[in-house]
Amino acid sequence: MIFPTGKKLDFTKPLVMGVVNVTPDSFSDGGLYLDQDKAVEHGLKLAGDGADILDIGGESSRPGSDPVSLEQELERVVPVVERLARGTEIPISVDTTKSVVADKTLKAGADIINDISAFRFDEKMAGIAAKSGSGVILMHMKGRPKDMQRGKIEYDDVVRDICSFFLERCKFAMDAGVGRSMLMIDPGIGFGKTLFHNLEIMKRLPEIVDLGFPVVVGTSRKSFLGKILDSPVRERLEGTLATVALSVFLGAGIVRVHDVAHAKKAALAAFAIAKPELYG
């Protein structure tokens, strides 16, 4: 996958996406990197730890979170994207559902639009992606961050429903002019799912991989791990690494994490077990 900036992703190996939250309220590290200098410093550290992609977000999507204004999101992310795009050789992803944010950050040097709404919240997003030639990550989510974990969460069959969703959303993106080779999909662990749904997605990940698009899996420090391990956010590293290894073994192309150095080693070890012929 080659981007207009000249940066690229090589999916012959598992890729690690490092999270840079430029927010005051993200569930794991909210407020730690709200300062732009700290966000850039953290992004550079993650790159040094082995990240293959940096994912910059200016609006928390944790359960129950409120949306932020366009102006506030732009103020948070554009300067960080500009500096990290200049300071690293790896692709920059921007986690946003707003077409204006996508447009301005792509012009600032970003390579990928990571849209948790899969182009459903802003009708202009697909056109921005198509015109720019950027990479695109389409994520599955039931509801919106504010209400996605409220009430009774039901699916006919969570994995089949997700696969049907992606077939429709990827067709929508391609009909708008996005190249098939630029699309990636994320099943949205924790986004409108119960503990059972999250575990079922992990177990049946090959069914999503079989759709033929690179699959992004984001489990890092999430609440379903807290329920399994009876652990607070900062004590979920071991659970995160178990899910990273399993995701890679089952075919995920990208794992999205906070702890890049540890995840990189887990991903490479799992990949070697999945593909022993490469090491013979």
Secondary structure, DSSP 8 states (H G I E B T S, - for coil): -B-TTS-B--TTS-EEEEEEE-SS--TTTTTTT-SHHHHHHHHHHHHHTT-SEEEEESS--STT-----HHHHHHHHHHHHHHHHHH-SS-EEEE-S-HHHHHHHHHTT--EEEETTTT-S-TTHHHHHHHHT-EEEEE--SS-TTTTTSS----SSHHHHHHHHHHHHHHHHHHTT--GGGEEEE--TTSS--HHHHHHHHHTHHHHHTTSS-BEE--TT-HHHHHHHT--GGG-HHHHHHHHHHHHHTT-SEEEES-HHHHHHHHHHHHHHH-GGGG-
